[in-house]
């Protein structure tokens, strides 16, 4: 009897091995690739025909249309190489039958990520440090940035000027090596070798040469305009103006700002309409010293937008995100990424939430110091509807914030500001959404000099300074407040807000997070979820910081619910309450 069992077991094992040998499969030789890579796919196709093929498709796209790249296989088993897609994103490869689209096997998902290397400005004054920003998707501690004179290529016979190793997948690196005047190329090089992953160029200009440089030729929607300048013959009264491309640098500029030093940078408001512009440097007698290259601001066409309440947030401040979503879907979502990270091509969003309806405001937890982009994305995917740049900064950087996005008619506004380089001529002003300071006939609705380097300033009626500068409260509409430098229009930071019509209380409508209460918070895992209004909770979902669902529960329309989340352990989580009309979420800390 024992021998019979052994024979049966052997037959079962042999059958399993046979089935495994006949299994049809396709595997990929990695998880992250660059656009210049070839991707190797190992396949097994026992019933092989000469018209079987492998094709690459974007994740979520079903074979049936043109693939991104493809080739016929040549045997039952083997390895086939395909050129990587050129666009960042998530992809899959399919083993397909007989010159058709019948799927034989599917690979795991893999990513295409685009490396980058850039300088903060295209030109530097001789003696300045040169700052590089980089992204190295397949980071190795032997990747490095190397500077070469223009036209000379990396190689053993051509040593770099002071190469430096990068220390992370993305970040910035500062070179303080003195460079002669002239043009230079910088390369992001792989693996202690000379293979270039990405490259950029820059110029070193003599200190006696006047110049202006925008920080980029293509500004994102909502990004302030940063202009770097050198004014070797500087005198008090010199200034910088911005003009439409094609307009002569004379007469009334669109906006302008006085400068207060021989070299430095000036920030202009992020309120210029879409189009092409350039900057001009003038002396006090209105003679042009220098002009910049042309830069572009995108024309808004979709009607959708997303923006933060401030362009620059102090460390530890809650991030308020307001949006309008044309063609709204309940699966549209808002996510915040580090700058230079592209949704769908690498790390997940740092924080995210579904759009509750076609327009609203969402409150996000504070973020670490750094540069960020908030995206409005479509349909549980990564198609971008709108985006907006913002920063989180430390105490050495100016900032200006308000506690909310929307105010009832007649409510006071309290601005919290930080102005580290405080001057007695620094000032705070309020403008209508479409107004650009310094333009012909454009005056601030309200303004005051800053009393000190940090604190709060209250805007209310009657004027808190004892003067009535206008005849009544701010009219309903959209506005922005700016922290400006030195009796000019150099913008340090800005905050946007809306004044609602009389009789309309929109604070809760525009700030969904204020409807949700979690207590205690921080918690040991036992937490009560409660809505401030009379809405009923239909479902509760708990996410971790990477957006993974860790717990969810359907409810029968209750206003509050106590949860036992001790099993999740210590950490930061987000609790989302879903009602029939909206979704809202808040951060929970379990200690």
C-alpha positions in Angstrom: 0.0 0.0 0.0 2.8 2.3 0.9 4.4 1.8 -2.6 1.1 2.7 -4.3 1.0 6.0 -2.4 4.6 6.7 -3.5 3.7 6.0 -7.1 0.6 8.2 -7.0 2.6 11.1 -5.4 5.3 10.8 -8.1 2.7 11.0 -10.8 1.2 14.1 -9.2 4.6 15.7 -9.0 5.5 14.8 -12.6 2.2 16.3 -13.8 2.9 19.5 -11.9 6.3 19.7 -13.4 4.8 19.1 -16.9 2.2 21.8 -16.4 4.9 24.2 -15.2 7.0 23.4 -18.3 4.0 24.1 -20.5 3.1 27.3 -18.7 3.0 30.4 -20.9 4.6 33.4 -19.3 6.4 36.7 -19.9 8.7 38.4 -17.3 10.6 41.7 -17.4 14.2 42.1 -16.2 13.6 45.1 -13.9 11.0 47.5 -12.4 12.4 50.9 -13.4 13.8 51.9 -16.8 15.0 55.1 -18.5 13.7 56.2 -22.0 17.1 55.3 -23.5 17.1 51.7 -22.2 16.4 48.5 -24.0 14.1 46.3 -21.9 14.6 42.5 -22.0 11.6 40.2 -21.7 11.9 36.5 -21.0 9.1 34.4 -22.4 7.8 30.8 -22.5 5.4 29.9 -25.3 5.1 26.1 -25.8 2.6 26.3 -28.7 4.8 28.9 -30.5 3.9 30.2 -34.0 6.0 32.6 -36.0 3.3 35.3 -35.7 3.3 35.4 -31.9 4.6 38.7 -30.6 5.3 40.9 -27.6 4.0 44.4 -27.3 4.3 47.2 -24.7 1.2 49.1 -23.6 0.5 51.8 -21.0 -1.0 50.3 -17.8 -4.8 50.3 -18.1 -4.8 50.1 -21.9 -6.1 46.7 -23.3 -4.3 45.4 -26.4 -6.4 46.0 -29.4 -4.8 49.2 -30.8 -1.3 50.1 -31.7 1.3 49.1 -29.1 4.1 51.5 -28.1 6.8 49.1 -29.4 6.7 45.4 -30.4 8.5 42.5 -32.0 7.7 38.9 -33.1 9.2 36.1 -30.9 11.4 33.6 -32.7 11.2 30.4 -30.6 9.2 28.7 -27.8 11.4 30.2 -25.1 13.9 33.0 -25.1 14.6 36.7 -24.4 13.4 39.6 -26.6 14.6 43.2 -26.3 12.3 46.2 -27.0 13.1 49.9 -26.9 11.7 51.6 -23.8 8.8 54.0 -24.1 9.9 57.6 -24.2 7.1 58.9 -22.0 7.2 58.6 -18.2 4.5 56.4 -16.7 3.5 52.8 -15.8 3.5 50.1 -18.4 2.9 46.3 -19.0 4.1 43.9 -21.7 1.8 41.3 -23.3 2.6 38.0 -25.1 0.1 37.9 -27.9 -1.0 35.3 -30.4 -1.1 35.0 -34.1 -0.8 38.6 -35.4 -3.8 39.4 -33.2 -4.7 40.7 -29.8 -5.4 37.4 -27.9 -3.4 37.7 -24.7 -1.3 34.7 -23.9 0.5 36.1 -20.9 1.0 39.5 -19.1 4.1 40.9 -17.4 4.2 42.6 -14.1 3.9 46.4 -14.2 7.1 48.4 -14.7 7.9 52.2 -14.7 9.6 54.6 -17.1 11.2 57.5 -15.3 12.9 60.4 -16.9 16.2 61.6 -15.4 16.9 65.3 -15.3 19.7 67.8 -14.5 19.2 71.6 -14.4 20.6 74.7 -12.9 18.6 77.3 -10.9 19.5 79.9 -13.6 21.0 79.8 -17.1 23.7 82.3 -16.1 25.8 83.1 -13.1 28.1 86.0 -12.1 31.7 84.9 -11.8 32.3 83.8 -8.2 28.7 82.7 -7.5 28.0 79.1 -6.5 26.3 77.0 -9.1 23.3 75.0 -7.9 22.1 71.9 -9.7 18.8 70.0 -9.3 18.8 66.4 -10.4 16.6 63.3 -10.7 18.4 59.9 -11.1 15.6 57.2 -11.2 18.1 54.3 -11.0 20.2 56.0 -8.3 23.6 54.5 -7.4 25.9 56.1 -4.9 28.5 56.1 -7.7 26.3 58.5 -9.8 27.9 62.0 -10.0 27.5 65.4 -11.5 30.5 66.7 -13.5 31.2 70.1 -15.1 33.0 70.4 -18.5 33.8 73.3 -20.7 31.3 73.7 -23.5 31.6 71.1 -26.2 34.0 68.8 -24.4 32.7 65.3 -23.7 33.1 63.2 -20.5 35.9 60.5 -20.8 39.1 59.2 -19.3 41.2 61.6 -21.3 39.1 64.6 -20.4 38.9 65.0 -16.6 35.9 66.9 -15.2 36.0 70.1 -13.3 35.4 69.1 -9.6 33.0 66.2 -10.0 30.7 65.5 -7.1 28.7 62.3 -6.2 25.0 62.7 -5.6 23.6 61.2 -2.4 20.0 60.4 -3.3 17.5 59.6 -6.1 16.7 63.3 -6.4 17.9 66.5 -4.8 20.2 69.4 -5.3 24.0 69.8 -5.3 26.0 73.1 -4.9 29.3 73.7 -6.7 31.5 76.4 -5.2 34.5 75.8 -7.5 35.6 79.2 -9.1 34.9 79.0 -12.8 36.3 81.3 -15.5 33.9 83.3 -17.7 32.4 81.3 -20.6 30.0 78.5 -21.3 29.9 75.1 -19.6 28.1 71.8 -19.9 27.1 69.7 -16.9 26.4 66.0 -17.0 24.7 63.5 -14.7 26.9 60.5 -15.1 26.2 56.9 -14.1 28.1 54.4 -12.0 31.6 55.9 -11.9 31.6 55.8 -15.7 31.0 58.3 -18.4 27.5 57.4 -19.6 25.4 60.5 -19.5 22.0 60.1 -17.9 21.1 63.8 -18.4 22.8 67.1 -19.1 22.4 70.9 -19.0 24.3 74.0 -20.0 25.0 77.3 -18.2 27.1 80.4 -18.5 29.5 82.3 -16.2 29.5 86.0 -16.9 32.0 88.6 -15.8 31.0 90.7 -12.8 31.2 93.8 -15.0 28.4 92.6 -17.3 24.8 93.5 -16.8 22.3 90.7 -17.3 18.8 89.4 -16.4 17.7 85.7 -16.4 14.4 84.2 -15.6 14.7 81.0 -13.6 13.0 79.1 -16.5 11.8 79.7 -20.0 8.5 77.9 -19.2 6.7 78.8 -15.9 4.1 76.4 -14.5 0.6 77.8 -13.9 0.6 79.5 -10.5 4.4 79.8 -10.3 5.9 83.2 -9.3 8.3 84.8 -11.8 11.8 84.7 -10.4 14.4 86.9 -12.2 18.1 86.8 -11.4 20.0 90.0 -12.2 23.5 91.6 -12.2 23.7 95.4 -12.2 27.4 96.3 -12.1 26.7 100.1 -12.2 24.0 99.8 -9.6 22.6 103.0 -8.1 19.5 103.6 -5.9 16.5 103.9 -8.2 17.5 101.2 -10.7 14.6 98.9 -11.5 13.3 95.8 -13.4 10.2 95.8 -15.6 8.3 93.0 -17.3 7.0 93.5 -20.8 5.0 91.4 -23.4 7.2 90.0 -26.0 7.3 92.4 -29.0 6.7 95.5 -26.8 9.6 98.0 -26.6 11.3 98.3 -23.2 10.0 101.9 -22.7 7.0 103.6 -21.1 4.6 101.7 -18.9 5.7 98.1 -18.0 3.1 95.4 -17.1 4.7 95.2 -13.6 8.0 96.4 -12.1 10.1 96.4 -9.0 13.0 98.5 -7.7 16.2 96.6 -6.9 18.2 97.2 -3.7 21.6 95.7 -4.5 24.2 95.1 -7.2 23.1 91.5 -7.9 20.4 89.2 -6.6 16.9 88.0 -7.6 13.5 89.6 -7.7 10.1 87.7 -7.5 7.1 88.9 -9.4 3.5 87.9 -8.6 2.1 84.7 -10.1 -0.8 86.6 -11.7 0.4 87.3 -15.2 -2.0 86.1 -17.9 -0.9 83.4 -20.4 1.6 84.6 -23.1 5.2 85.4 -23.8 7.2 88.0 -21.8 10.7 89.4 -21.1 12.3 91.4 -18.4 14.4 94.6 -18.8 16.9 96.2 -16.4 16.8 100.0 -16.2 18.9 102.6 -14.4 17.3 105.4 -12.4 17.2 107.5 -15.6 15.1 104.8 -17.4 17.9 103.8 -19.7 17.9 100.0 -20.5 21.0 98.1 -19.2 20.0 94.6 -20.3 17.1 92.4 -21.4 16.3 88.8 -20.6 15.4 86.0 -22.9 11.7 85.5 -23.6 9.8 83.3 -21.1 6.3 81.7 -21.3 3.3 81.5 -19.0 0.8 78.8 -20.2 -2.6 79.9 -21.4 -5.4 78.3 -19.3 -7.8 76.6 -21.7 -9.5 73.7 -19.7 -11.3 75.8 -17.1 -10.2 73.4 -14.4 -7.8 74.7 -11.8 -6.1 73.8 -8.6 -4.3 76.1 -6.2 -3.0 76.4 -2.7 -4.1 79.2 -0.4 -0.4 80.4 -0.2 2.5 80.3 -2.6 4.9 79.8 0.4 3.9 78.0 3.6 5.9 78.1 6.9 7.0 74.7 8.2 4.3 73.0 10.2 1.4 74.9 8.5 -1.7 73.1 7.2 -1.9 73.1 3.4 -5.3 74.4 2.0 -6.0 73.3 -1.6 -8.9 74.8 -3.6 -10.0 73.4 -7.0 -12.5 73.6 -9.8 -13.0 70.4 -11.8 -14.6 70.7 -15.2 -15.9 67.3 -16.3 -15.9 66.1 -12.7 -15.8 62.4 -11.9 -16.1 60.9 -8.4 -12.8 59.2 -9.1 -11.0 62.5 -9.8 -8.4 63.1 -7.1 -5.9 65.7 -5.8 -2.4 64.7 -4.9 0.7 66.5 -3.7 4.1 65.5 -5.0 7.6 66.7 -4.6 8.7 69.0 -7.4 10.2 67.1 -10.3 8.2 63.9 -9.4 5.7 63.1 -12.2 2.5 61.5 -11.1 2.4 57.8 -12.2 6.1 57.6 -13.0 7.6 56.9 -9.6 6.8 57.5 -6.0 3.2 57.8 -4.9 1.7 61.1 -3.9 2.8 62.3 -0.4 -0.8 63.0 0.5 -4.0 62.7 -1.6 -7.8 62.8 -1.5 -10.7 62.3 -3.9 -12.4 65.4 -5.1 -15.7 65.6 -3.2 -17.5 67.5 -5.9 -16.8 69.8 -8.9 -15.4 72.6 -6.7 -14.3 72.7 -3.1 -11.4 73.1 -0.7 -9.4 70.2 0.9 -7.2 70.5 3.9 -3.9 68.5 3.9 -1.5 67.8 6.7 1.7 69.8 7.0 4.7 68.8 4.8 8.4 68.9 5.3 10.4 71.8 4.0 10.8 71.6 0.2 9.3 72.5 -3.2 6.0 70.8 -4.2 3.3 70.6 -6.9 -0.3 69.9 -6.2 -2.2 68.1 -9.1 -5.8 67.7 -10.0 -5.9 64.2 -11.6 -8.5 62.3 -13.5 -10.4 59.1 -12.9 -8.2 57.1 -10.5 -5.4 57.6 -13.0 -2.6 60.1 -13.7 -4.0 62.3 -16.5 -3.3 65.9 -15.3 -6.3 68.3 -15.4 -4.4 71.1 -13.5 -1.4 71.7 -11.3 0.0 74.4 -9.1 3.5 75.0 -7.5 4.1 75.9 -3.9 6.8 75.8 -1.2 7.2 74.9 2.4 10.0 76.9 4.0 11.9 77.4 7.3 12.2 80.6 9.3 14.9 82.0 7.1 12.5 82.4 4.1 9.6 84.9 3.8 6.0 83.5 4.0 2.5 84.8 4.1 -0.6 82.7 5.0 -4.3 83.1 5.9 -6.2 80.6 8.0 -8.9 80.0 5.3 -9.7 80.3 1.7 -13.2 81.8 1.9 -14.5 84.6 4.1 -18.0 85.9 4.8 -18.7 89.4 3.7 -17.4 91.8 6.3 -15.2 89.3 8.2 -11.7 90.5 9.2 -8.7 88.9 7.6 -5.7 87.9 9.7 -2.4 87.6 7.8 0.4 85.7 9.4 3.8 86.8 8.0 7.5 86.1 8.2 9.9 88.6 6.7 13.5 87.6 7.7 15.2 90.4 5.7 12.8 93.0 7.2 13.0 96.6 6.1 10.8 99.4 7.3 9.6 99.9 3.7 8.4 96.3 3.3 4.7 96.2 3.0 1.5 94.0 2.7 -1.1 94.8 0.1 -4.4 93.3 -1.1 -5.3 93.2 -4.8 -8.1 91.8 -6.9 -7.3 88.4 -8.5 -6.6 89.8 -11.9 -4.6 92.8 -10.8 -0.9 93.1 -11.3 0.9 95.6 -8.9 2.6 98.5 -10.6 0.5 98.5 -13.7 -1.1 101.7 -15.1 -4.0 102.7 -12.9 -3.6 99.6 -10.7 -3.7 100.4 -6.9 -3.9 98.0 -4.0 -7.3 97.8 -2.3 -5.5 98.1 1.1 -1.9 98.3 2.1 0.3 98.9 5.2 4.0 98.8 6.0 5.1 95.8 8.0 5.6 96.8 11.7 8.3 94.2 12.3 9.9 91.0 10.8 7.2 88.6 11.8 3.8 88.5 13.4 0.2 89.1 12.3 -1.6 91.9 10.5 -5.4 92.4 10.7 -7.4 93.7 7.8 -10.9 94.9 8.8 -13.4 97.7 8.7 -13.1 100.2 10.2 -9.4 100.1 9.4 -7.5 98.7 12.3 -4.9 101.5 11.9 -7.6 104.1 12.4 -7.9 105.1 8.8 -10.7 104.2 6.3 -8.9 103.8 3.0 -12.1 102.5 1.3 -15.8 103.0 1.8 -16.8 99.5 3.0 -15.9 95.9 3.3 -14.2 94.1 0.4 -16.7 93.4 -2.3 -17.5 89.7 -3.0 -14.9 88.2 -5.3 -11.4 86.7 -5.5 -8.4 88.5 -4.1 -4.7 87.9 -3.2 -2.5 89.5 -0.6 1.2 90.0 -1.2 4.3 90.6 1.0 6.4 93.1 -0.9 9.9 94.4 -0.6 11.3 97.8 -0.1 8.6 100.2 -1.4 8.6 98.3 -4.7 6.8 95.3 -6.2 9.3 92.6 -5.5 7.0 89.9 -4.2 8.3 87.8 -1.3 5.2 85.6 -0.8 1.4 85.7 -1.6 -1.9 84.3 -0.3 -5.2 84.0 -2.2 -8.7 84.1 -0.8 -12.4 84.6 -1.7 -14.9 87.0 -0.2 -18.4 85.5 -0.3 -21.6 87.4 -1.1 -23.7 88.8 1.8 -25.9 86.2 3.4 -23.8 83.3 2.0 -22.0 81.3 4.7 -19.5 79.3 2.6 -16.9 78.4 5.2 -18.1 74.8 5.7 -19.0 74.4 2.1 -15.5 75.4 1.1 -13.6 73.7 3.9 -14.9 70.1 4.1 -12.2 69.1 6.6 -13.8 71.4 9.1 -16.9 69.1 9.2 -14.9 66.2 10.5 -13.7 65.8 14.1 -11.4 63.0 15.4 -11.0 62.6 19.1 -8.8 62.0 20.9 -6.1 62.8 18.4 -3.3 61.7 18.9 -4.9 58.5 20.0 -3.8 55.0 21.3 -5.9 53.5 18.5 -9.4 54.1 19.9 -10.8 57.1 18.1 -14.3 58.6 17.6 -15.2 59.9 14.1 -17.9 62.6 14.2 -19.4 65.1 11.6 -20.1 68.6 12.7 -23.1 68.9 10.5 -26.1 66.5 10.4 -24.8 64.4 7.5 -24.8 60.7 7.9 -21.6 58.6 7.4 -22.1 55.8 4.9 -18.6 54.5 4.9 -15.2 55.0 6.7 -11.9 54.3 5.0 -8.5 54.5 6.8 -5.4 55.1 4.6 -1.7 55.1 5.5 0.6 57.9 4.3 1.3 56.2 1.0 -2.4 56.0 0.2 -2.9 52.3 0.9 -6.3 51.3 2.5 -5.6 49.8 5.9 -9.2 49.6 7.2 -12.7 50.3 5.9 -16.2 49.8 7.2 -19.7 50.3 5.8 -22.1 52.1 8.2 -25.8 52.5 8.2 -26.0 56.3 8.1 -24.7 57.4 11.5 -23.4 60.8 12.6 -20.5 59.4 14.6 -18.6 56.2 15.1 -15.9 54.9 17.5 -13.2 52.8 15.8 -10.6 50.4 17.3 -7.5 50.8 15.2 -4.9 49.5 17.7 -4.0 46.7 15.2 -2.6 49.3 12.8 0.3 50.1 15.2 1.9 53.5 15.7 2.0 55.9 12.8 0.2 58.6 10.8 -3.0 57.7 9.0 -5.9 59.5 7.3 -9.5 58.8 8.1 -12.0 59.4 5.3 -15.7 59.8 6.1 -18.0 59.2 3.1 -21.6 60.6 3.1 -24.2 60.7 0.4 -23.1 64.2 -0.7 -19.4 64.5 0.0 -16.2 63.0 1.3 -13.9 64.5 3.9 -10.8 63.4 5.6 -8.4 64.3 8.4 -5.0 63.1 9.8 -4.9 60.7 12.7 -1.8 60.1 14.8 -1.6 56.8 16.7 1.1 56.8 19.3 
